[in-house]
């Protein structure tokens, strides 16, 4: 069974590749800063965040957007797993 972090990372990579945002080796995608690489327009950032929140049942805070993990697939998958765990603890 795969972990939430692995499932999330896979989903995030598929999000970029299905939109033809990343044309390189998909194995490199988890460690690329997608903002620096220009993979998202400002409008796509809103769509990206909204889809993540809907898909994984998390809500990002202003602090999350400042978290250095937020800029890569690998880091974001970790952040989502953390938010998911926190949401489960509150239930």
Phi and psi in degrees as a GROMACS rama.xvg file:
@    title "Ramachandran Plot"
@    xaxis  label "Phi"
@    yaxis  label "Psi"
@TYPE xy
-87.1184  152.077  UNK-2
-77.6153  163.417  UNK-3
-58.994  -39.1235  UNK-4
-61.5498  -43.3492  UNK-5
-66.7512  -43.0076  UNK-6
-62.0721  -42.5177  UNK-7
-65.3206  -44.6368  UNK-8
-60.1015  -43.796  UNK-9
-61.4824  -44.9968  UNK-10
-63.132  -43.0798  UNK-11
-63.3523  -43.3147  UNK-12
-61.5195  -43.0808  UNK-13
-63.5114  -34.9069  UNK-14
-59.1768  -47.6133  UNK-15
-68.2511  -45.2543  UNK-16
-72.0551  -34.6323  UNK-17
-67.8385  -24.2368  UNK-18
-95.8297  8.80811  UNK-19
54.855  36.1947  UNK-20
-84.2615  -25.1088  UNK-21
-127.57  121.112  UNK-22
-107.84  -1.57955  UNK-23
-84.7955  -160.877  UNK-24
-71.3476  115.959  UNK-25
-58.7583  -24.0678  UNK-26
-66.1712  -22.1888  UNK-27
-86.0646  -19.7501  UNK-28
-54.7145  -41.003  UNK-29
-57.4052  -24.9968  UNK-30
-104.947  1.69059  UNK-31
-86.5525  134.417  UNK-32
-73.66  106.586  UNK-33
-69.8176  -21.0891  UNK-34
-74.3016  -48.6329  UNK-35
-61.9572  -34.6404  UNK-36
-78.9748  -6.34568  UNK-37
70.1505  29.9571  UNK-38
-80.4515  -13.2623  UNK-39
-130.72  133.496  UNK-40
-83.0213  169.488  UNK-41
-61.8125  -36.7892  UNK-42
-68.3824  -38.3931  UNK-43
-67.0033  -29.2439  UNK-44
-59.8152  -43.8845  UNK-45
-63.1504  -45.1712  UNK-46
-62.9718  -44.2696  UNK-47
-58.6901  -52.1536  UNK-48
-62.1827  -43.8234  UNK-49
-61.4736  -44.4914  UNK-50
-65.0826  -38.9701  UNK-51
-63.3711  -47.6041  UNK-52
-61.1963  -41.6781  UNK-53
-67.1858  -45.6544  UNK-54
-66.2689  -41.2555  UNK-55
-107.243  0.882257  UNK-56
63.665  36.9331  UNK-57
-118.182  159.295  UNK-58
-124.015  123.172  UNK-59
-83.2988  144.2  UNK-60
-101.405  170.998  UNK-61
-57.4724  -37.9205  UNK-62
-62.6174  -36.745  UNK-63
-61.5435  -38.8483  UNK-64
-68.0836  -22.1173  UNK-65
-91.7296  -11.818  UNK-66
-64.6712  129.698  UNK-67
-59.7145  -21.5664  UNK-68
-70.4186  -19.2539  UNK-69
-66.7055  -16.6432  UNK-70
-94.6777  -3.22548  UNK-71
-129.061  156.063  UNK-72
-59.8585  -46.4317  UNK-73
-60.9117  -45.2346  UNK-74
-67.4861  -41.6097  UNK-75
-65.9436  -38.0479  UNK-76
-60.8298  -40.0064  UNK-77
-65.586  -44.1819  UNK-78
-62.4137  -43.2441  UNK-79
-63.4881  -42.5538  UNK-80
-61.0783  -41.2032  UNK-81
-62.571  -46.9505  UNK-82
-63.0239  -39.9922  UNK-83
-62.2279  -44.0056  UNK-84
-63.4884  -41.7042  UNK-85
-65.0359  -39.4605  UNK-86
-65.4961  -38.0831  UNK-87
-65.7566  -37.6358  UNK-88
-65.7987  -30.9453  UNK-89
-77.2367  -16.3142  UNK-90
